[in-house]
Amino acid sequence: MAEQLSLKYVVEECESEDPKKAGSDEEEADLDESKKQRILGFVLCLLMGTFCFSLACLYIPVLVLKARKFAMLYTVGSLFIICSFSMLWGPMNHIKHLFSRDRLPFSIAYFGTMFATIYFSIWEKSTVLTVFFAAIQILALVWYIMSYIPGGQTGMKFFSKVFYAAASKTTKTILPV
């Protein structure tokens, strides 16, 4: 099951279409273009998401003044990242996967924080809650991406323990409480 959730497995599935289904050379060429288009769409959406995240990072120093712009750019970047995986897997397969039993907690957390980020930035105009939900959105996106990298969850658990230990040790030495 874990092998099926990895990005490597998805790419291998895209590359290993059944050649028996292709009746002629033209159909095989169409399948090849389809694979190339999916991978190209994946890369383009991933780059667009990274571009939107980069633009959003430019607004961090003036977040109090430009919270709405930050939230919109950041959320659009998140949508591009999700769409990139949808391009790779195929939209219906990805939607089924996102709402499968194993992925449902992630989907609720991720899409809920995306909605909350937009809601608190545009309608409530609360900078504190916008930043809070954007931070949770970052964690959900990292969780999503790390779950597709082979060994990603184990590595994430290891590094979270290391960072927690370092942060708690630093806090104990700096704060007198």
PyMOL commands that set and color helices and strands:
alter all, ss='L'
color gray80, all
select helices_A, chain A and resi 7-15+19-21+25-58+60-62+67-89+91-98+104-123+127-148+152-174
alter helices_A, ss='H'
color red, helices_A
deselect
rebuild
show_as cartoon
